[in-house]
Amino acid sequence: MSLYIFSAFIFLLALQRLGEVFLSTHNEKAILARGGQEHAPGHFRAMKLMHLCWLIAMPLEVYVFERIFTWYLFIPALLITIIGQFLRYAAISTLRDRWTVRIMTIPNAPPVVGGIFRYIRHPNYTGVVLEILAVPLLHTAYLTALVFSLLNALVLYVRIGEEEKALAHENNYREYFR
């Protein structure tokens, strides 16, 4: 029974991510209309593929390897997942129409430094890191948690570097964070 509940949770998480893609697409169009541009799109396909495979791998690992549900792992994993969701939605809420899944800037617009960004430099990415680690552990899919945490670290290494470079060039980002 727990496999069905876990699979339903993953399905709802996939729907949530799909809704975020629609929000991002709307915001991307608005940014482009304001003279904005996308930066470093090359890594985006790898990032999308990694997230899709993560969503598939979790229930697959639980089913194929017959992972046993355990409360002692579920409770901390759930708390970490909730923290991850909070961080991601705090970032989305703070960035409002500037939030996208792509790296985009609006020339000469000051970087967002209020809200959650007063406390954490990359709250959205921190939330994603926590979710990629914790969500598989809700049902003991520890291989998925490990493999995709490592893959996500590689993707974020590239992405954060590219994002900070774009923000420094277009929005005087480094001056705001001195």
N, C-alpha and C positions, 0 to 999 in steps of 0.2 A: 504493500500500500504506500509506503513512504516514497518509493520510486515514482509513483504517479503524482504525488504531491510535489516532489522535487521537479519533475518534468513540467508540471503546470507552472511552477514558479519560474523556471527557465523560459517557458513560453511567454509569460507575462513580462519578464525582463526583456525578451526580444522585442515584444510589442512596444515597450517603453523606449528602447533604443530606436526603433523605427519612427516613433513619434518625434524623438529628438532629431532624427535625420530630416524630417519634414520641417521642423522649426529652424534647423540650420539652413536648409535650402531657402526658406523665406528670408532669413537674415542675410544670407549671402547675396541675394538679389538686391536687397536694400543697401548693403555695403557697396556693391558695384555701382549702384545708381548714385551714390554719394562720392564717386571717384575712387573708391577703394580697389584693392587688387589682391589676388591670391599669391602666396609665396610658397616656394618649394613643394609643388604638388607631387613630386616624384615618389615620396614615401607613402602617400595616402592610400594607394591600392594595397600595399602590404599591411597597413594598419587595418583597413576594412576586412581583409581576408583573415587576419589574425583574430579580430573580434568575432567574426562569423564562425570560424573554426572553434573558438573557445566556447561559444554557445552550443555547438554541436557536440564537442568533446565531453562536456560535463555529464549529460545524461548517458552518453555512450559508455564512458568509463564506469559509471555506476551500474549500468546494465550488463556490460560484457564481463567485468571483473567482479560482479555481484558484491559491490561495496555495501557494507552493513552500516545502517544509520546509527549514530551514537550521539546521545545528548551532550556528553562532555565536550565534543567537538562542535556540535551544532550551536550551542549557546554563545561561545566566543565568536564563532564565524558569523552568526547573525548580528551580534553587536558591531563587529567590524564592517559588515555589509551596510548596516544602518549608518554608521559614521561615513562610509564611502558615499552613500547616497546623499547624505547631508552636505558633504563637501562639494559634490558635483552640482547639486541644485542651488547651493549658496553661490557658486561661481556663475551658473546660468542666470540666476536672479540678479546678481550684481552687474553682470555684463549686458543683460537685457538684449537689445537688438544687435549688439556687437558679438554675441556668442555664436560661434560656428564650429563645426567639426573640422573645418579646413583652417589653414593659417592664412588669415586675411587682416589687412590693415587699411585704415582710412588715413591718407596723408595729413600730417600736421595735427591730427586729433590727439589730445593728451592720453596717455595710457590710463586705464582704470586703476586707481589706487585705493578706493574706498571699499566698504563692505568687507567681505571675507579676505580681500586682497591686502587689507591692512595687516593681517596676521599670517597669511600663507601666500607665498609667491605664486604657486601653481596649484590651487585647490582642486581644480577639475582633474588634473593628472594624478594628484595624490589620491583623490577619491577613486579613480579608475584603478590605480595600483592596488588599493585596499580591496576593491570588488573582485578584481581578477584573482587575487589570492584567496579571498574569503568565501565567495559564492560557491566554488566547487567543494569547499570543506563543509558546507551545509549538509552534504551527504557523503563525506569521506572520499571525495574524488581528488586525492592528494597528488596524483601524477599530473592531472590537468592543472591544478594550482601551481605546481612547480614549473612545468614546461611553459605554460603561458605567462607566468610571472617573469621568467627569463626572456621570453620573446618580447613581452611588453617593455621590459627594461631596454632592450635594443631599439625598439621603435621610439620610445620616449627619449632616448639618448640623442637620436637624430632629430626628432621633432622639436624638443625643447631648444636645442641649439639653433635650429632654423628659425623658430618662432622668436627667440630673443634677438637674433640677428636682424630679422625683419622689423621688429618693434624698435630696435635701436636706430635703424636706418630711417624709418618712416615717422616715428613718434617720440624720439628723444628719450627712449625707455630708460637707458642707463642713468641719465641725470635724475630721474624721479626716484630711483632706488639707491642713491648714494647715501 
